[in-house]
Amino acid sequence: MRTGRGVSAALASGAGRSLTALLTCAMAFSMLQLFLLGALGPRLVDELGISPATLGLTTTIGFGTAAVLSPVGGRIVDRIGPRRSLVALLLVSASALALIGAASGTGFLLAAVALGGLPQALANPATNKAILAAVVPARRGSVTGMKQSGVQLGAFVAGLPLAALASGVGWRGAVWTASGTALAVAAWAMGALPADPPAKETSLRASLVPRGTLAWLAGFSLLLGSGIASVNTYLALFGVQKLGMSASTAGALVAVLGVAGIAGRMGWSKAARPGRAEWLPGWLAAGAVGSALLLAGALLAHPLVWAAAMAVGVFAVSGNAVSMVLVMQRAAPGRAGQDSALVSAGFFAGFAMGPPVFGVLAETGRYGLGWLLVAAEFSAAGAVAFVWAVRGNRPSKEVLT
């Protein structure tokens, strides 16, 4: 097995690229169920007879579970190491996807989605800790952007190839295909990742409340996540119900969002150097406000929805990647998993809170008001980010606590 130092030296080689690809896949599978439920939402509404509000509840259950588990999950990652954590993430993700594909009603579906909250809780702590152990500091921003783009890679896969596959073999067959692929990636992780050091005796009773910079980043992430989750969950359904799109075309909207998110996360994370990184969340939130207004405008000019989906990817979904870069720039030794998890908990709490409120509006067809609500959430996130930046925080002067 290669040591962390050996992997670091090999970053410019195929081994380094393989590590980055593996972390990217892990991030994709950690949240793939979210994008599948959004992209396949019109089919689920028709076949299982669930309402738009219930579709939003699936996101609440999944991310509510992730938010609750994240603080303890981060400490577990710090204790057992990234390799064990990533393999567990992929195996549980495969199980959750298999159960979603077997769902026969709302209760079964919600239980499967709740199980999928565990991979989400492990994803950022495990991948961030792997990067800190294996990647030289000069490359951590770009590698973080690449692996964070895995989330949007999942959006692309759900919105295009899997949605297209669902047209041929049914939505259950598409979800089971994703489950089998997750198992294959778990086997890859077992063989490719360096062995973890012996498990550490770290306390699981440390504070679960973010403080200082962590609190600001968690608050920003909560507000940003509320808006993003509403877009992810209802974009395809909006296209079908209000813009007259077919289910496959509406799924392509999710794919466009995913591709734009990949580019945005890679580009903005690479640009997030100390001294600049703390200002980026605010500016990205400002751009996200524009994307939400474009969605509202699509009710009057339907083609705007494509520009809106792209803008959500470039601006809104990139904010979380920059937050992870900030965490790694400031994390105290041995706390990367815990700190990542506390910020992620805020993001997941936002994902749990946003869709139910939007779902009430979608239930009555008031999508325009819903997109204005998303714009307000993004505006609040930007305000939090700019206030924090103005306070003069500098990575060289502060360590996360």
C-alpha positions, 0 to 999 in steps of 0.5 A: 500500500502507498503511504500518504506521502507516497500518494502526495509525491505521485500527484502529477502521475496517473496514481494522483489522477486516479486518486482525484477521480476516485474522490470525485466518484465518491462525492457523486454517489454520496448525493446521487439519490437527490438528483435522481429523485429530482430528475425522475420526479415526474415519473415518481409522481405518476407511478407512485402517486406521490404529491409534489409536496411529498417529493420535497419531503424526500429531500428533507428526510435525506438531508435532515438525516445527514445534518443530524449525523454529520457532526458525529460522522466527522469525528468518526472519520477522524478516528477511523481514517478516510479509506474505511470511511469512503468504502463505507460511504459507497456501500451504504450509498449502493444499498440506499439506491437499491432500496429506492429502486424497490420502493412500492410506496411513500413510506418505503421510499422515505426510509430508503432516502433516510439511509442515504443520509449517512453517505452524505454525512461522511462525504466531505469529512472523508474526502477532505481528510484524504486530500489533506493527507495525500495532496501537497498544499499548492494543489489542494484548491484545484483537487478540492474543486475537482472532487466537489464537482463530483456532486454536480457530476452526479446531477449530470448523470441523473439528468441525462444518461440515467434519465434516458435509461429510465425511458427504456428500462423504467425508473427502477432499472435506472436506479438499480444500475446506479446502485450496481455502479456504486458497488463497483466503485467501492471495490475500486476504493478498497484496492486503490486507497492507501491503508488507514493508520490505526484507529485513533481514540478521539472523543465523540463528545466534543462540541457539536456547535460550530463557533467562530468562522465555522459558525459563519460558514455554517450559516452561509451554507444553511441559507445557500443549501435551502435555495439549491435544494429547492432548485434541485428538487423542483427544476424538472417538475417545473419544466414539465408542469409550467413550461410544457417540457417532456420528462426527458427534456426536463431531466436534461435541465438537471444535466445542464445544471450539473455540467455548469456546476462541475465547471464552476466548482473547479474554477472557483475552488482553484481561484480560492487562494488565501486573501481572495477566498473569503470574499468569493462566497458573497459574490457567488451568492450574488450571482445565485440571486440572478439565477433565481430571478431568471427562473422566475422570468422563465414563466414569461420567456421559457428559454430563460430556464436553460440560462437559469439552470446554467447560472445556478450551477456556476454560482450557487452550487459552487459556493459549497466548494469554496466553503470546503477550501476555506475549511481546509485552509483553516483547519487545526491539525487532526480536526479536518473531518470534524470541521468539514462535518460541522459546516456540511451540517449547516448545508444539509440542514438547509437542504432539509428546510428549503424544499418543504416550503417550496413544495407548498407553493409548487402544490398550488402552482405558484412557482414564480413565488417559489423562485422569488423565495429562493432568490431571498434565501440566496440574498441572505446567504450573500449578506452573511458571507459579506459580513463575515468577510468585512470582519477581516478574517485571514487564514494566516491569523485564525485557526478554526475552533 
